[in-house]
Amino acid sequence: MAQDFPEAAGLRLTWEDLPAHVRGAIEARLGGHVVQHAVARAGFSPAFAGAVRLADGRRFFIKATGEQLNPYSPGIYASEAEMTRALQGKARVPRLLHTVESRGWLALVYEVIDGHNPKLPWRREELNRVVEALSAQFIALTPAPVPAPPAAEILAESINGFRLLHTETPANLDPWSRRHLDRLAHLESDAPDAAHGLTLLHFDLRADNILLSEDGVYVVDWPNASVGAWWIDVLGMAPSVGMQGGPPPEEFLSAFEGAGDVDPDRIDAVLASIAGYFTHRALQPVPPGLPTLRPFQAAQGAIAREWLARRVGWE
């Protein structure tokens, strides 16, 4: 089946593209020379990410980024390393074996998971596996076993796109958002109170952050973890699932036991915040090294707005 949606993939560095001092520092830490390497295409980062094999046969999965690629990336990787270490034994995440720093670069060295991202467009059997695994993860991570920022705080300070658009409305804002911008900004302002909960959330769930292997489903890339209501991760993931050939968002949400018991007003408020985030971010300049991000956000925003419009009944 042909793919007719934006791809969650960036312009990644190869192993040879890494500065020699970074490759040397990684090899020194691993105690061997890299003889084979393969770039992982999934994900937006311009950094290197891929599996490598050493001359002695050992394999690792390595991510490496530097400030010159994107000024925020090393800090994001540092947060990812801290959360991944904290989650060892508490969630199904790859083992982080080493971190390597070299002149403004940071590399994370993981165990290799012999698996793959979900095939896209989504296949029902793989989506069912993911729903089952995420449901178990929400239970295992409630209450949150490690500290993380409150989701309410993030929604109040960072995920507030409709309020930002209300302050400065661009000419290319979609007509539905423009018509309802006052109400959307007001609804979005209820999101922080609606988000309260005890679950450790990934806060960036998509197919490219999920690995399917024979022994289970792994969720990777945890730099944005927060604590809040479990269903927030489902709301955040639903637009990408619908965009990538999966079921409509409401059907995806209903696949999770207990979703029907959540106050609809709470869901609408957080969904407005998510829709506002994608809508606002898609209209911003392209960030350094991330040329595919804005089209992906725009596509998610369109689906999130359509979902919200049906839920609240605003034409």
C-alpha positions, 0 to 999 in steps of 0.5 A, spaced: 500 500 500 502 506 498 504 511 503 500 518 503 502 521 509 508 525 511 514 520 514 517 521 521 524 521 518 529 526 518 536 527 514 540 523 519 548 523 519 552 516 517 557 513 522 562 516 517 559 523 518 560 523 525 567 527 527 573 523 528 573 525 535 566 523 537 567 516 533 574 515 537 571 517 544 565 512 542 570 506 540 575 507 546 569 506 551 566 500 547 573 497 547 573 496 539 573 498 532 566 499 529 566 495 522 559 495 520 553 500 521 546 501 519 542 508 520 536 508 523 531 512 518 525 513 523 525 519 527 526 527 526 533 528 529 539 530 524 543 526 529 546 519 528 542 513 530 543 506 528 546 499 530 553 498 529 558 492 530 565 491 532 570 487 530 569 482 535 562 481 533 559 485 539 553 490 537 550 496 540 545 501 538 548 508 538 545 515 538 550 521 537 548 529 537 552 535 537 550 542 538 552 544 531 546 540 529 541 542 533 542 547 539 537 543 544 539 536 542 545 534 547 540 537 552 534 532 550 539 526 549 541 528 557 534 528 559 533 521 555 539 518 558 537 520 565 530 517 564 532 511 561 536 509 566 531 510 572 526 506 568 530 500 568 526 494 571 520 498 571 518 499 564 520 495 557 525 500 555 532 498 552 538 498 556 542 504 556 550 501 557 554 508 556 554 515 555 560 518 551 561 526 551 566 529 547 567 536 545 560 538 545 557 532 543 553 526 547 552 519 545 548 514 548 550 507 547 544 502 548 543 494 547 541 492 540 533 490 540 532 485 534 525 488 532 522 493 528 518 499 528 510 498 526 509 497 519 506 503 516 500 504 514 498 500 521 497 493 521 491 491 525 495 485 529 501 490 530 496 495 533 493 490 537 500 489 540 501 496 541 495 497 545 495 491 549 503 493 551 501 500 552 495 498 557 500 494 561 505 500 561 500 505 564 498 500 570 506 498 571 507 506 571 502 508 576 503 511 580 509 514 577 515 510 579 520 515 578 520 523 578 518 527 572 515 534 571 507 534 572 504 534 565 499 540 568 505 544 568 507 542 561 500 544 558 500 550 562 507 553 560 509 549 553 503 546 550 498 552 549 498 553 541 491 556 541 493 561 546 499 563 543 495 564 536 490 568 539 495 573 541 498 573 534 494 570 529 498 568 522 494 569 516 495 562 514 491 559 520 486 554 518 479 557 517 476 553 523 481 555 528 480 562 526 473 562 527 473 558 534 479 561 536 476 565 542 473 558 544 479 554 543 483 558 547 478 558 553 478 550 552 485 549 552 486 553 558 482 548 562 487 543 560 492 543 566 487 542 571 484 536 567 491 533 566 492 531 573 494 524 574 499 519 577 501 515 571 508 516 568 507 518 561 512 518 555 509 524 552 511 523 545 508 516 543 508 515 535 510 509 531 517 511 530 518 511 538 515 504 538 519 497 537 516 490 536 520 484 538 519 477 539 519 478 546 515 484 547 513 491 545 519 496 547 517 504 548 524 508 546 526 515 547 523 518 553 526 525 554 519 528 555 516 524 560 511 527 565 506 525 570 499 525 569 492 522 567 494 515 563 489 517 557 494 523 555 499 519 552 493 516 548 490 522 546 497 525 544 498 518 539 491 518 536 492 523 531 499 520 528 495 513 528 489 516 524 494 519 519 498 513 518 493 508 516 490 506 523 483 507 526 480 514 527 482 517 533 476 516 537 476 508 535 483 508 538 481 511 544 476 507 545 480 501 545 483 502 551 479 499 557 477 505 562 477 510 557 469 511 557 469 512 564 473 519 563 470 525 564 469 528 556 470 535 558 477 533 561 478 529 554 476 535 550 480 540 554 487 536 553 485 534 546 484 542 545 491 543 548 494 537 543 491 540 537 493 547 539 500 545 539 500 541 533 497 547 529 501 552 532 508 549 531 506 547 524 506 554 522 513 556 525 519 556 521 523 550 520 528 548 526 535 547 524 536 540 522 529 538 522 526 539 515 520 534 515 518 536 522 513 541 520 509 537 515 508 531 520 506 536 525 501 539 520 498 533 518 497 531 526 494 538 527 489 537 521 486 530 524 486 533 531 482 539 530 477 534 526 477 530 532 476 536 537 470 539 532 466 532 532 467 532 539 465 539 541 460 540 535 463 546 533 462 547 525 
